[in-house]
């Protein structure tokens, strides 16, 4: 678990970087294609942006949990 030690080692994981690219792409898409005419209350773009942001935030939360308690982090599964 050295990779997830103190700090933000998760930011260099391929999955986190992909989630970040998806977040940026979603934000760009919403800014370009969803305006007041096709999303008058902004609910669709808000929901899309929130879903894209949560991908990155899940990595940060998991890393934070792992730093406070190794039992709540990644653990190998037991086979019967």
Residue frames relative to the residue before (quaternion, step in Angstrom):
aa qw qx qy qz dx dy dz
X 1.0000 0.0000 0.0000 0.0000 0.00 0.00 0.00
X 0.3014 0.7755 -0.5033 0.2334 3.57 1.18 0.40
X 0.5983 0.5905 -0.3614 0.4034 3.55 1.08 -0.70
X 0.7492 0.3703 -0.1987 0.5120 3.56 1.10 -0.72
X 0.2436 0.8156 -0.4992 0.1619 3.58 1.19 0.36
X 0.7902 -0.2449 0.2012 0.5246 3.56 -1.06 -0.60
X 0.7513 0.3995 -0.2855 0.4409 3.54 -0.99 0.78
X 0.6518 -0.5386 0.4014 0.3520 3.51 -1.20 -0.59
X 0.0703 0.8328 -0.5422 0.0867 3.58 0.71 1.04
X 0.5735 0.6083 -0.3712 0.4042 3.55 1.19 -0.54
X 0.5819 0.6215 -0.3734 0.3684 3.61 1.13 -0.51
X 0.6973 0.4377 -0.2792 0.4942 3.60 1.20 -0.25
X 0.4471 0.6662 -0.4709 0.3668 3.58 1.25 0.21
X 0.5726 -0.6119 0.4220 0.3459 3.58 -1.04 0.75
X 0.6540 0.5203 -0.3203 0.4462 3.58 0.96 -0.82
X 0.6459 0.5005 -0.3281 0.4741 3.60 1.00 -0.75
X 0.6548 0.5126 -0.3184 0.4551 3.58 0.93 -0.85
X 0.6376 0.5108 -0.3251 0.4763 3.58 1.03 -0.75
X 0.6402 0.5126 -0.3225 0.4726 3.61 0.97 -0.81
X 0.6417 0.5215 -0.3170 0.4645 3.58 1.05 -0.75
X 0.6378 0.5098 -0.3180 0.4818 3.59 1.01 -0.81
X 0.6372 0.5116 -0.3256 0.4757 3.60 0.99 -0.80
X 0.6360 0.5269 -0.3284 0.4582 3.60 0.98 -0.80
X 0.6809 0.4796 -0.2888 0.4722 3.59 0.88 -0.92
X 0.6602 0.5100 -0.3036 0.4603 3.58 0.98 -0.83
X 0.6431 0.5141 -0.3207 0.4683 3.57 1.00 -0.79
X 0.6476 0.5167 -0.3168 0.4618 3.56 0.96 -0.85
X 0.6608 0.5028 -0.2977 0.4711 3.57 0.98 -0.87
X 0.6434 0.5257 -0.3160 0.4581 3.58 0.97 -0.87
X 0.6784 0.4914 -0.2960 0.4591 3.58 0.87 -0.95
X 0.6533 0.5114 -0.3194 0.4578 3.57 0.97 -0.79
X 0.7173 0.4619 -0.2571 0.4539 3.57 1.01 -0.78
X 0.8309 0.2863 -0.1067 0.4650 3.58 0.82 -0.99
X 0.7262 0.3766 -0.2547 0.5157 3.62 1.10 -0.35
X 0.0946 0.7901 -0.5962 0.1067 3.55 -0.40 1.23
X 0.7727 -0.3791 0.2378 0.4502 3.58 -1.25 -0.13
X 0.6110 0.5713 -0.3607 0.4125 3.61 1.14 -0.43
X 0.7984 0.2586 -0.1469 0.5235 3.59 0.87 -0.86
X 0.7583 0.1747 -0.1517 0.6094 3.61 1.27 -0.01
X 0.1008 -0.8768 0.4640 0.0752 3.58 0.64 1.14
X 0.7554 0.3578 -0.2205 0.5028 3.62 0.95 -0.69
X 0.4737 -0.7071 0.4140 0.3229 3.58 1.26 -0.10
X 0.3761 0.7582 -0.4673 0.2556 3.57 1.24 0.28
X 0.6623 0.5138 -0.3182 0.4428 3.57 0.92 -0.84
X 0.6955 0.4530 -0.2860 0.4789 3.58 0.81 -0.94
X 0.6260 0.5389 -0.3398 0.4497 3.59 1.03 -0.69
X 0.6711 0.4909 -0.2925 0.4724 3.56 0.96 -0.87
X 0.6499 0.5139 -0.3176 0.4612 3.58 0.98 -0.81
X 0.6754 0.4872 -0.2972 0.4670 3.59 0.91 -0.88
X 0.6418 0.5209 -0.3300 0.4559 3.58 0.98 -0.78
X 0.6555 0.5082 -0.3118 0.4635 3.59 0.94 -0.85
X 0.6653 0.4936 -0.3070 0.4686 3.59 0.97 -0.81
X 0.6500 0.5163 -0.3186 0.4577 3.61 1.01 -0.77
X 0.6373 0.5637 -0.3445 0.3968 3.57 0.97 -0.78
X 0.5643 0.6023 -0.3917 0.4066 3.61 1.12 -0.50
X 0.6932 0.4513 -0.2682 0.4938 3.57 0.90 -0.91
X 0.6609 0.5254 -0.3161 0.4328 3.57 0.95 -0.85
X 0.5958 0.5688 -0.3676 0.4318 3.60 1.10 -0.58
X 0.6297 0.5173 -0.3378 0.4709 3.60 1.02 -0.68
X 0.6595 0.5076 -0.3083 0.4608 3.57 0.93 -0.88
X 0.6639 0.4996 -0.3062 0.4647 3.59 0.94 -0.85
X 0.6521 0.5142 -0.3157 0.4591 3.57 0.96 -0.82
X 0.6509 0.5049 -0.3122 0.4731 3.58 0.99 -0.80
X 0.6411 0.5212 -0.3189 0.4644 3.57 1.01 -0.81
X 0.6456 0.5067 -0.3175 0.4750 3.59 0.98 -0.80
X 0.6567 0.5250 -0.3138 0.4412 3.55 0.97 -0.85
X 0.6511 0.5105 -0.3210 0.4609 3.60 1.06 -0.70
X 0.7048 0.4506 -0.2802 0.4709 3.61 1.05 -0.62
X 0.8116 -0.0035 0.0377 0.5829 3.58 1.02 -0.71
X 0.3442 -0.7565 0.5153 0.2090 3.56 -0.59 1.07
X 0.5921 0.5735 -0.3816 0.4183 3.62 1.13 -0.44
X 0.6937 0.4432 -0.2919 0.4870 3.63 1.09 -0.50
X 0.5683 0.6023 -0.3783 0.4137 3.59 1.26 -0.07
X 0.7557 -0.3244 0.2727 0.4993 3.51 -1.18 -0.52
X 0.0353 0.7934 -0.6062 0.0416 3.55 -0.79 0.97
X 0.5281 -0.6317 0.4515 0.3437 3.59 -1.03 0.68
X 0.4516 -0.6762 0.5041 0.2910 3.54 -1.08 0.68
X 0.3930 -0.7068 0.5398 0.2336 3.54 -1.11 0.70
X 0.2306 -0.7568 0.5949 0.1420 3.53 -1.00 0.84
X 0.4802 -0.6943 0.4519 0.2883 3.59 -0.91 0.86
